[in-house]
Amino acid sequence: MESSKKLLVLGFALIGLVVLPCTCSATMTVSIDTDKNSYYLGENVNFTAKVVIVNERGGCCDLNSSSLTIKDGDSQVC
């Protein structure tokens, strides 16, 4: 009887792992690496992007890549 209780508890634990969603949240901040107030069209702008990922349940939102790709033509108006 004791072993069946252990199996039942283990079964519920496994179901909980499957059913509970893996949630995480992320914030991104971008800062320009200069104190200039204006830029000319086509001028290169150096910036730093920082992404912070928070796991709501530990270890479920691991990064597969540590690189950030910005394609030509992508823009953000601010």
PDB file of N, CA, C and O in Angstrom:
ATOM      1  N   MET A   1       0.816  -1.198   0.000  1.00  0.00           N
ATOM      2  CA  MET A   1       0.000   0.000   0.000  1.00  0.00           C
ATOM      3  C   MET A   1       0.861   1.263   0.000  1.00  0.00           C
ATOM      4  O   MET A   1       0.533   2.248  -0.662  1.00  0.00           O
ATOM      5  N   GLU A   2       1.962   1.223   0.748  1.00  0.00           N
ATOM      6  CA  GLU A   2       2.851   2.379   0.830  1.00  0.00           C
ATOM      7  C   GLU A   2       3.457   2.705  -0.533  1.00  0.00           C
ATOM      8  O   GLU A   2       3.576   3.875  -0.895  1.00  0.00           O
ATOM      9  N   SER A   3       3.840   1.671  -1.291  1.00  0.00           N
ATOM     10  CA  SER A   3       4.442   1.910  -2.603  1.00  0.00           C
ATOM     11  C   SER A   3       3.425   2.494  -3.579  1.00  0.00           C
ATOM     12  O   SER A   3       3.796   3.285  -4.446  1.00  0.00           O
ATOM     13  N   SER A   4       2.161   2.126  -3.457  1.00  0.00           N
ATOM     14  CA  SER A   4       1.150   2.688  -4.353  1.00  0.00           C
ATOM     15  C   SER A   4       0.927   4.169  -4.050  1.00  0.00           C
ATOM     16  O   SER A   4       0.647   4.945  -4.963  1.00  0.00           O
ATOM     17  N   LYS A   5       1.047   4.573  -2.779  1.00  0.00           N
ATOM     18  CA  LYS A   5       0.939   5.990  -2.424  1.00  0.00           C
ATOM     19  C   LYS A   5       2.098   6.775  -3.023  1.00  0.00           C
ATOM     20  O   LYS A   5       1.916   7.881  -3.532  1.00  0.00           O
ATOM     21  N   LYS A   6       3.290   6.193  -2.958  1.00  0.00           N
ATOM     22  CA  LYS A   6       4.456   6.856  -3.535  1.00  0.00           C
ATOM     23  C   LYS A   6       4.295   7.019  -5.040  1.00  0.00           C
ATOM     24  O   LYS A   6       4.623   8.068  -5.594  1.00  0.00           O
ATOM     25  N   LEU A   7       3.791   5.981  -5.702  1.00  0.00           N
ATOM     26  CA  LEU A   7       3.565   6.071  -7.143  1.00  0.00           C
ATOM     27  C   LEU A   7       2.510   7.117  -7.475  1.00  0.00           C
ATOM     28  O   LEU A   7       2.635   7.831  -8.470  1.00  0.00           O
ATOM     29  N   LEU A   8       1.477   7.212  -6.652  1.00  0.00           N
ATOM     30  CA  LEU A   8       0.426   8.198  -6.870  1.00  0.00           C
ATOM     31  C   LEU A   8       0.978   9.615  -6.735  1.00  0.00           C
ATOM     32  O   LEU A   8       0.683  10.479  -7.561  1.00  0.00           O
ATOM     33  N   VAL A   9       1.772   9.851  -5.702  1.00  0.00           N
ATOM     34  CA  VAL A   9       2.384  11.167  -5.505  1.00  0.00           C
ATOM     35  C   VAL A   9       3.329  11.486  -6.653  1.00  0.00           C
ATOM     36  O   VAL A   9       3.330  12.610  -7.156  1.00  0.00           O
ATOM     37  N   LEU A  10       4.126  10.524  -7.072  1.00  0.00           N
ATOM     38  CA  LEU A  10       5.033  10.720  -8.194  1.00  0.00           C
ATOM     39  C   LEU A  10       4.258  11.026  -9.472  1.00  0.00           C
ATOM     40  O   LEU A  10       4.665  11.881 -10.260  1.00  0.00           O
ATOM     41  N   GLY A  11       3.152  10.333  -9.673  1.00  0.00           N
ATOM     42  CA  GLY A  11       2.319  10.584 -10.857  1.00  0.00           C
ATOM     43  C   GLY A  11       1.772  11.994 -10.870  1.00  0.00           C
ATOM     44  O   GLY A  11       1.793  12.658 -11.906  1.00  0.00           O
ATOM     45  N   PHE A  12       1.274  12.468  -9.715  1.00  0.00           N
ATOM     46  CA  PHE A  12       0.767  13.842  -9.643  1.00  0.00           C
ATOM     47  C   PHE A  12       1.882  14.858  -9.873  1.00  0.00           C
ATOM     48  O   PHE A  12       1.664  15.890 -10.508  1.00  0.00           O
ATOM     49  N   ALA A  13       3.061  14.571  -9.366  1.00  0.00           N
ATOM     50  CA  ALA A  13       4.189  15.478  -9.572  1.00  0.00           C
ATOM     51  C   ALA A  13       4.546  15.562 -11.050  1.00  0.00           C
ATOM     52  O   ALA A  13       4.797  16.653 -11.562  1.00  0.00           O
ATOM     53  N   LEU A  14       4.572  14.438 -11.735  1.00  0.00           N
ATOM     54  CA  LEU A  14       4.881  14.440 -13.165  1.00  0.00           C
ATOM     55  C   LEU A  14       3.805  15.153 -13.965  1.00  0.00           C
ATOM     56  O   LEU A  14       4.116  15.879 -14.910  1.00  0.00           O
ATOM     57  N   ILE A  15       2.543  14.956 -13.600  1.00  0.00           N
ATOM     58  CA  ILE A  15       1.454  15.663 -14.277  1.00  0.00           C
ATOM     59  C   ILE A  15       1.604  17.168 -14.057  1.00  0.00           C
ATOM     60  O   ILE A  15       1.379  17.956 -14.976  1.00  0.00           O
ATOM     61  N   GLY A  16       1.978  17.565 -12.857  1.00  0.00           N
ATOM     62  CA  GLY A  16       2.186  18.983 -12.566  1.00  0.00           C
ATOM     63  C   GLY A  16       3.284  19.583 -13.410  1.00  0.00           C
ATOM     64  O   GLY A  16       3.174  20.728 -13.848  1.00  0.00           O
ATOM     65  N   LEU A  17       4.343  18.829 -13.646  1.00  0.00           N
ATOM     66  CA  LEU A  17       5.428  19.328 -14.485  1.00  0.00           C
ATOM     67  C   LEU A  17       4.989  19.503 -15.925  1.00  0.00           C
ATOM     68  O   LEU A  17       5.438  20.424 -16.608  1.00  0.00           O
ATOM     69  N   VAL A  18       4.118  18.628 -16.387  1.00  0.00           N
ATOM     70  CA  VAL A  18       3.663  18.702 -17.770  1.00  0.00           C
ATOM     71  C   VAL A  18       2.613  19.793 -17.941  1.00  0.00           C
ATOM     72  O   VAL A  18       2.630  20.510 -18.942  1.00  0.00           O
ATOM     73  N   VAL A  19       1.706  19.930 -16.990  1.00  0.00           N
ATOM     74  CA  VAL A  19       0.576  20.844 -17.128  1.00  0.00           C
ATOM     75  C   VAL A  19       0.958  22.289 -16.847  1.00  0.00           C
ATOM     76  O   VAL A  19       0.495  23.190 -17.546  1.00  0.00           O
ATOM     77  N   LEU A  20       1.786  22.529 -15.847  1.00  0.00           N
ATOM     78  CA  LEU A  20       2.127  23.897 -15.498  1.00  0.00           C
ATOM     79  C   LEU A  20       2.898  24.557 -16.631  1.00  0.00           C
ATOM     80  O   LEU A  20       3.870  23.992 -17.131  1.00  0.00           O
ATOM     81  N   PRO A  21       2.473  25.748 -17.040  1.00  0.00           N
ATOM     82  CA  PRO A  21       3.168  26.416 -18.139  1.00  0.00           C
ATOM     83  C   PRO A  21       4.540  26.918 -17.709  1.00  0.00           C
ATOM     84  O   PRO A  21       4.763  27.275 -16.552  1.00  0.00           O
ATOM     85  N   CYS A  22       5.421  26.934 -18.643  1.00  0.00           N
ATOM     86  CA  CYS A  22       6.757  27.466 -18.404  1.00  0.00           C
ATOM     87  C   CYS A  22       6.716  28.942 -18.784  1.00  0.00           C
ATOM     88  O   CYS A  22       6.769  29.279 -19.967  1.00  0.00           O
ATOM     89  N   THR A  23       6.623  29.813 -17.804  1.00  0.00           N
ATOM     90  CA  THR A  23       6.500  31.236 -18.092  1.00  0.00           C
ATOM     91  C   THR A  23       7.777  31.966 -17.722  1.00  0.00           C
ATOM     92  O   THR A  23       8.441  31.643 -16.738  1.00  0.00           O
ATOM     93  N   CYS A  24       8.094  32.937 -18.517  1.00  0.00           N
ATOM     94  CA  CYS A  24       9.213  33.812 -18.217  1.00  0.00           C
ATOM     95  C   CYS A  24       8.900  35.180 -18.795  1.00  0.00           C
ATOM     96  O   CYS A  24       8.034  35.319 -19.659  1.00  0.00           O
ATOM     97  N   SER A  25       9.600  36.170 -18.320  1.00  0.00           N
ATOM     98  CA  SER A  25       9.412  37.518 -18.831  1.00  0.00           C
ATOM     99  C   SER A  25      10.780  38.101 -19.149  1.00  0.00           C
ATOM    100  O   SER A  25      11.797  37.673 -18.604  1.00  0.00           O
ATOM    101  N   ALA A  26      10.785  39.081 -20.037  1.00  0.00           N
ATOM    102  CA  ALA A  26      12.049  39.691 -20.430  1.00  0.00           C
ATOM    103  C   ALA A  26      11.875  41.192 -20.581  1.00  0.00           C
ATOM    104  O   ALA A  26      10.823  41.673 -21.003  1.00  0.00           O
ATOM    105  N   THR A  27      12.912  41.913 -20.233  1.00  0.00           N
ATOM    106  CA  THR A  27      12.949  43.349 -20.477  1.00  0.00           C
ATOM    107  C   THR A  27      14.197  43.662 -21.282  1.00  0.00           C
ATOM    108  O   THR A  27      15.225  43.002 -21.131  1.00  0.00           O
ATOM    109  N   MET A  28      14.105  44.662 -22.131  1.00  0.00           N
ATOM    110  CA  MET A  28      15.252  45.049 -22.947  1.00  0.00           C
ATOM    111  C   MET A  28      15.447  46.547 -22.836  1.00  0.00           C
ATOM    112  O   MET A  28      14.505  47.321 -23.007  1.00  0.00           O
ATOM    113  N   THR A  29      16.671  46.952 -22.549  1.00  0.00           N
ATOM    114  CA  THR A  29      17.013  48.371 -22.529  1.00  0.00           C
ATOM    115  C   THR A  29      18.122  48.611 -23.542  1.00  0.00           C
ATOM    116  O   THR A  29      19.036  47.799 -23.686  1.00  0.00           O
ATOM    117  N   VAL A  30      18.030  49.719 -24.232  1.00  0.00           N
ATOM    118  CA  VAL A  30      19.033  50.086 -25.236  1.00  0.00           C
ATOM    119  C   VAL A  30      19.563  51.462 -24.875  1.00  0.00           C
ATOM    120  O   VAL A  30      18.789  52.393 -24.656  1.00  0.00           O
ATOM    121  N   SER A  31      20.866  51.590 -24.813  1.00  0.00           N
ATOM    122  CA  SER A  31      21.474  52.892 -24.551  1.00  0.00           C
ATOM    123  C   SER A  31      22.492  53.199 -25.640  1.00  0.00           C
ATOM    124  O   SER A  31      23.239  52.322 -26.074  1.00  0.00           O
ATOM    125  N   ILE A  32      22.512  54.458 -26.076  1.00  0.00           N
ATOM    126  CA  ILE A  32      23.460  54.900 -27.101  1.00  0.00           C
ATOM    127  C   ILE A  32      24.768  55.249 -26.407  1.00  0.00           C
ATOM    128  O   ILE A  32      24.780  55.930 -25.382  1.00  0.00           O
ATOM    129  N   ASP A  33      25.870  54.773 -26.981  1.00  0.00           N
ATOM    130  CA  ASP A  33      27.181  54.897 -26.343  1.00  0.00           C
ATOM    131  C   ASP A  33      27.857  56.236 -26.641  1.00  0.00           C
ATOM    132  O   ASP A  33      29.046  56.268 -26.957  1.00  0.00           O
ATOM    133  N   THR A  34      27.130  57.316 -26.549  1.00  0.00           N
ATOM    134  CA  THR A  34      27.704  58.640 -26.758  1.00  0.00           C
ATOM    135  C   THR A  34      26.756  59.669 -26.166  1.00  0.00           C
ATOM    136  O   THR A  34      25.606  59.359 -25.853  1.00  0.00           O
ATOM    137  N   ASP A  35      27.239  60.885 -26.015  1.00  0.00           N
ATOM    138  CA  ASP A  35      26.373  61.935 -25.473  1.00  0.00           C
ATOM    139  C   ASP A  35      25.916  62.904 -26.559  1.00  0.00           C
ATOM    140  O   ASP A  35      25.451  64.002 -26.253  1.00  0.00           O
ATOM    141  N   LYS A  36      26.045  62.508 -27.822  1.00  0.00           N
ATOM    142  CA  LYS A  36      25.585  63.368 -28.917  1.00  0.00           C
ATOM    143  C   LYS A  36      24.066  63.499 -28.866  1.00  0.00           C
ATOM    144  O   LYS A  36      23.367  62.574 -28.454  1.00  0.00           O
ATOM    145  N   ASN A  37      23.566  64.656 -29.288  1.00  0.00           N
ATOM    146  CA  ASN A  37      22.125  64.886 -29.292  1.00  0.00           C
ATOM    147  C   ASN A  37      21.486  64.628 -30.647  1.00  0.00           C
ATOM    148  O   ASN A  37      20.268  64.473 -30.733  1.00  0.00           O
ATOM    149  N   SER A  38      22.282  64.581 -31.703  1.00  0.00           N
ATOM    150  CA  SER A  38      21.701  64.375 -33.034  1.00  0.00           C
ATOM    151  C   SER A  38      22.684  63.616 -33.913  1.00  0.00           C
ATOM    152  O   SER A  38      23.890  63.604 -33.665  1.00  0.00           O
ATOM    153  N   TYR A  39      22.138  62.984 -34.946  1.00  0.00           N
ATOM    154  CA  TYR A  39      22.933  62.190 -35.871  1.00  0.00           C
ATOM    155  C   TYR A  39      22.516  62.525 -37.291  1.00  0.00           C
ATOM    156  O   TYR A  39      21.384  62.943 -37.535  1.00  0.00           O
ATOM    157  N   TYR A  40      23.440  62.337 -38.229  1.00  0.00           N
ATOM    158  CA  TYR A  40      23.128  62.513 -39.642  1.00  0.00           C
ATOM    159  C   TYR A  40      22.597  61.206 -40.203  1.00  0.00           C
ATOM    160  O   TYR A  40      22.956  60.129 -39.729  1.00  0.00           O
ATOM    161  N   LEU A  41      21.743  61.300 -41.212  1.00  0.00           N
ATOM    162  CA  LEU A  41      21.196  60.116 -41.859  1.00  0.00           C
ATOM    163  C   LEU A  41      22.334  59.268 -42.411  1.00  0.00           C
ATOM    164  O   LEU A  41      23.186  59.779 -43.138  1.00  0.00           O
ATOM    165  N   GLY A  42      22.359  58.003 -42.083  1.00  0.00           N
ATOM    166  CA  GLY A  42      23.401  57.098 -42.550  1.00  0.00           C
ATOM    167  C   GLY A  42      24.601  57.009 -41.630  1.00  0.00           C
ATOM    168  O   GLY A  42      25.485  56.181 -41.851  1.00  0.00           O
ATOM    169  N   GLU A  43      24.653  57.840 -40.608  1.00  0.00           N
ATOM    170  CA  GLU A  43      25.772  57.809 -39.668  1.00  0.00           C
ATOM    171  C   GLU A  43      25.649  56.588 -38.756  1.00  0.00           C
ATOM    172  O   GLU A  43      24.559  56.254 -38.292  1.00  0.00           O
ATOM    173  N   ASN A  44      26.777  55.930 -38.508  1.00  0.00           N
ATOM    174  CA  ASN A  44      26.770  54.774 -37.609  1.00  0.00           C
ATOM    175  C   ASN A  44      26.539  55.217 -36.171  1.00  0.00           C
ATOM    176  O   ASN A  44      27.066  56.237 -35.725  1.00  0.00           O
ATOM    177  N   VAL A  45      25.749  54.437 -35.462  1.00  0.00           N
ATOM    178  CA  VAL A  45      25.466  54.714 -34.058  1.00  0.00           C
ATOM    179  C   VAL A  45      25.835  53.476 -33.252  1.00  0.00           C
ATOM    180  O   VAL A  45      25.297  52.394 -33.490  1.00  0.00           O
ATOM    181  N   ASN A  46      26.744  53.629 -32.309  1.00  0.00           N
ATOM    182  CA  ASN A  46      27.097  52.523 -31.422  1.00  0.00           C
ATOM    183  C   ASN A  46      26.165  52.536 -30.221  1.00  0.00           C
ATOM    184  O   ASN A  46      25.906  53.585 -29.631  1.00  0.00           O
ATOM    185  N   PHE A  47      25.665  51.363 -29.868  1.00  0.00           N
ATOM    186  CA  PHE A  47      24.734  51.282 -28.753  1.00  0.00           C
ATOM    187  C   PHE A  47      24.947  49.979 -27.999  1.00  0.00           C
ATOM    188  O   PHE A  47      25.588  49.052 -28.493  1.00  0.00           O
ATOM    189  N   THR A  48      24.399  49.929 -26.800  1.00  0.00           N
ATOM    190  CA  THR A  48      24.435  48.734 -25.969  1.00  0.00           C
ATOM    191  C   THR A  48      23.005  48.283 -25.710  1.00  0.00           C
ATOM    192  O   THR A  48      22.167  49.072 -25.275  1.00  0.00           O
ATOM    193  N   ALA A  49      22.734  47.019 -25.977  1.00  0.00           N
ATOM    194  CA  ALA A  49      21.417  46.437 -25.702  1.00  0.00           C
ATOM    195  C   ALA A  49      21.568  45.440 -24.564  1.00  0.00           C
ATOM    196  O   ALA A  49      22.444  44.576 -24.595  1.00  0.00           O
ATOM    197  N   LYS A  50      20.711  45.566 -23.561  1.00  0.00           N
ATOM    198  CA  LYS A  50      20.750  44.662 -22.411  1.00  0.00           C
ATOM    199  C   LYS A  50      19.394  43.974 -22.294  1.00  0.00           C
ATOM    200  O   LYS A  50      18.361  44.634 -22.189  1.00  0.00           O
ATOM    201  N   VAL A  51      19.407  42.642 -22.313  1.00  0.00           N
ATOM    202  CA  VAL A  51      18.189  41.850 -22.191  1.00  0.00           C
ATOM    203  C   VAL A  51      18.254  41.079 -20.875  1.00  0.00           C
ATOM    204  O   VAL A  51      19.219  40.359 -20.616  1.00  0.00           O
ATOM    205  N   VAL A  52      17.229  41.233 -20.054  1.00  0.00           N
ATOM    206  CA  VAL A  52      17.151  40.525 -18.777  1.00  0.00           C
ATOM    207  C   VAL A  52      15.962  39.574 -18.844  1.00  0.00           C
ATOM    208  O   VAL A  52      14.824  40.008 -19.020  1.00  0.00           O
ATOM    209  N   ILE A  53      16.226  38.279 -18.703  1.00  0.00           N
ATOM    210  CA  ILE A  53      15.180  37.263 -18.738  1.00  0.00           C
ATOM    211  C   ILE A  53      14.976  36.736 -17.323  1.00  0.00           C
ATOM    212  O   ILE A  53      15.929  36.333 -16.658  1.00  0.00           O
ATOM    213  N   VAL A  54      13.733  36.742 -16.873  1.00  0.00           N
ATOM    214  CA  VAL A  54      13.395  36.281 -15.530  1.00  0.00           C
ATOM    215  C   VAL A  54      12.560  35.018 -15.656  1.00  0.00           C
ATOM    216  O   VAL A  54      11.517  35.017 -16.309  1.00  0.00           O
ATOM    217  N   ASN A  55      13.019  33.952 -15.035  1.00  0.00           N
ATOM    218  CA  ASN A  55      12.268  32.698 -15.017  1.00  0.00           C
ATOM    219  C   ASN A  55      11.227  32.754 -13.912  1.00  0.00           C
ATOM    220  O   ASN A  55      11.557  32.959 -12.744  1.00  0.00           O
ATOM    221  N   GLU A  56       9.964  32.570 -14.292  1.00  0.00           N
ATOM    222  CA  GLU A  56       8.913  32.479 -13.281  1.00  0.00           C
ATOM    223  C   GLU A  56       8.998  31.127 -12.571  1.00  0.00           C
ATOM    224  O   GLU A  56       8.722  31.026 -11.376  1.00  0.00           O
ATOM    225  N   ARG A  57       9.382  30.097 -13.315  1.00  0.00           N
ATOM    226  CA  ARG A  57       9.688  28.778 -12.754  1.00  0.00           C
ATOM    227  C   ARG A  57      11.128  28.493 -13.131  1.00  0.00           C
ATOM    228  O   ARG A  57      11.462  28.508 -14.316  1.00  0.00           O
ATOM    229  N   GLY A  58      11.968  28.241 -12.184  1.00  0.00           N
ATOM    230  CA  GLY A  58      13.398  28.137 -12.406  1.00  0.00           C
ATOM    231  C   GLY A  58      13.830  27.203 -13.521  1.00  0.00           C
ATOM    232  O   GLY A  58      13.341  26.078 -13.631  1.00  0.00           O
ATOM    233  N   GLY A  59      14.748  27.680 -14.344  1.00  0.00           N
ATOM    234  CA  GLY A  59      15.413  26.845 -15.328  1.00  0.00           C
ATOM    235  C   GLY A  59      14.622  26.485 -16.560  1.00  0.00           C
ATOM    236  O   GLY A  59      15.051  25.618 -17.321  1.00  0.00           O
ATOM    237  N   CYS A  60      13.475  27.119 -16.793  1.00  0.00           N
ATOM    238  CA  CYS A  60      12.680  26.692 -17.946  1.00  0.00           C
ATOM    239  C   CYS A  60      12.824  27.625 -19.140  1.00  0.00           C
ATOM    240  O   CYS A  60      12.281  27.331 -20.205  1.00  0.00           O
ATOM    241  N   CYS A  61      13.523  28.720 -19.002  1.00  0.00           N
ATOM    242  CA  CYS A  61      13.672  29.665 -20.111  1.00  0.00           C
ATOM    243  C   CYS A  61      15.148  29.882 -20.411  1.00  0.00           C
ATOM    244  O   CYS A  61      15.618  31.019 -20.452  1.00  0.00           O
ATOM    245  N   ASP A  62      15.862  28.814 -20.614  1.00  0.00           N
ATOM    246  CA  ASP A  62      17.290  28.921 -20.887  1.00  0.00           C
ATOM    247  C   ASP A  62      17.519  29.493 -22.282  1.00  0.00           C
ATOM    248  O   ASP A  62      16.761  29.217 -23.213  1.00  0.00           O
ATOM    249  N   LEU A  63      18.568  30.288 -22.409  1.00  0.00           N
ATOM    250  CA  LEU A  63      18.930  30.838 -23.714  1.00  0.00           C
ATOM    251  C   LEU A  63      19.684  29.789 -24.518  1.00  0.00           C
ATOM    252  O   LEU A  63      20.571  29.113 -23.996  1.00  0.00           O
ATOM    253  N   ASN A  64      19.329  29.660 -25.782  1.00  0.00           N
ATOM    254  CA  ASN A  64      20.056  28.760 -26.664  1.00  0.00           C
ATOM    255  C   ASN A  64      21.192  29.472 -27.373  1.00  0.00           C
ATOM    256  O   ASN A  64      22.104  28.827 -27.891  1.00  0.00           O
ATOM    257  N   SER A  65      21.147  30.791 -27.401  1.00  0.00           N
ATOM    258  CA  SER A  65      22.176  31.556 -28.089  1.00  0.00           C
ATOM    259  C   SER A  65      22.399  32.854 -27.329  1.00  0.00           C
ATOM    260  O   SER A  65      21.452  33.453 -26.819  1.00  0.00           O
ATOM    261  N   SER A  66      23.624  33.275 -27.258  1.00  0.00           N
ATOM    262  CA  SER A  66      23.916  34.521 -26.556  1.00  0.00           C
ATOM    263  C   SER A  66      24.169  35.663 -27.527  1.00  0.00           C
ATOM    264  O   SER A  66      24.737  36.685 -27.141  1.00  0.00           O
ATOM    265  N   SER A  67      23.756  35.507 -28.783  1.00  0.00           N
ATOM    266  CA  SER A  67      24.011  36.555 -29.764  1.00  0.00           C
ATOM    267  C   SER A  67      22.727  37.291 -30.108  1.00  0.00           C
ATOM    268  O   SER A  67      21.637  36.724 -30.040  1.00  0.00           O
ATOM    269  N   LEU A  68      22.863  38.551 -30.476  1.00  0.00           N
ATOM    270  CA  LEU A  68      21.747  39.389 -30.896  1.00  0.00           C
ATOM    271  C   LEU A  68      22.006  39.799 -32.332  1.00  0.00           C
ATOM    272  O   LEU A  68      23.061  40.351 -32.641  1.00  0.00           O
ATOM    273  N   THR A  69      21.061  39.537 -33.202  1.00  0.00           N
ATOM    274  CA  THR A  69      21.220  39.866 -34.611  1.00  0.00           C
ATOM    275  C   THR A  69      20.320  41.038 -34.959  1.00  0.00           C
ATOM    276  O   THR A  69      19.113  40.989 -34.723  1.00  0.00           O
ATOM    277  N   ILE A  70      20.898  42.083 -35.516  1.00  0.00           N
ATOM    278  CA  ILE A  70      20.126  43.224 -35.990  1.00  0.00           C
ATOM    279  C   ILE A  70      20.332  43.307 -37.491  1.00  0.00           C
ATOM    280  O   ILE A  70      21.455  43.490 -37.961  1.00  0.00           O
ATOM    281  N   LYS A  71      19.261  43.175 -38.232  1.00  0.00           N
ATOM    282  CA  LYS A  71      19.343  43.155 -39.689  1.00  0.00           C
ATOM    283  C   LYS A  71      19.298  44.568 -40.238  1.00  0.00           C
ATOM    284  O   LYS A  71      18.709  45.462 -39.631  1.00  0.00           O
ATOM    285  N   ASP A  72      19.927  44.765 -41.394  1.00  0.00           N
ATOM    286  CA  ASP A  72      19.867  46.061 -42.063  1.00  0.00           C
ATOM    287  C   ASP A  72      18.416  46.430 -42.321  1.00  0.00           C
ATOM    288  O   ASP A  72      17.630  45.609 -42.794  1.00  0.00           O
ATOM    289  N   GLY A  73      18.072  47.655 -42.010  1.00  0.00           N
ATOM    290  CA  GLY A  73      16.712  48.113 -42.242  1.00  0.00           C
ATOM    291  C   GLY A  73      15.828  48.045 -41.025  1.00  0.00           C
ATOM    292  O   GLY A  73      14.788  48.702 -40.988  1.00  0.00           O
ATOM    293  N   ASP A  74      16.212  47.260 -40.009  1.00  0.00           N
ATOM    294  CA  ASP A  74      15.422  47.236 -38.783  1.00  0.00           C
ATOM    295  C   ASP A  74      15.580  48.577 -38.075  1.00  0.00           C
ATOM    296  O   ASP A  74      16.683  49.120 -38.011  1.00  0.00           O
ATOM    297  N   SER A  75      14.497  49.104 -37.550  1.00  0.00           N
ATOM    298  CA  SER A  75      14.593  50.398 -36.883  1.00  0.00           C
ATOM    299  C   SER A  75      13.605  50.466 -35.736  1.00  0.00           C
ATOM    300  O   SER A  75      12.629  49.718 -35.680  1.00  0.00           O
ATOM    301  N   GLN A  76      13.877  51.361 -34.849  1.00  0.00           N
ATOM    302  CA  GLN A  76      12.981  51.627 -33.725  1.00  0.00           C
ATOM    303  C   GLN A  76      12.888  53.130 -33.571  1.00  0.00           C
ATOM    304  O   GLN A  76      13.903  53.806 -33.399  1.00  0.00           O
ATOM    305  N   VAL A  77      11.679  53.656 -33.631  1.00  0.00           N
ATOM    306  CA  VAL A  77      11.489  55.092 -33.467  1.00  0.00           C
ATOM    307  C   VAL A  77      11.271  55.383 -31.996  1.00  0.00           C
ATOM    308  O   VAL A  77      10.442  54.745 -31.347  1.00  0.00           O
ATOM    309  N   CYS A  78      12.012  56.343 -31.471  1.00  0.00           N
ATOM    310  CA  CYS A  78      11.828  56.693 -30.063  1.00  0.00           C
ATOM    311  C   CYS A  78      11.999  58.185 -29.874  1.00  0.00           C
ATOM    312  O   CYS A  78      11.883  58.683 -28.754  1.00  0.00           O
TER     313      CYS A  78
END
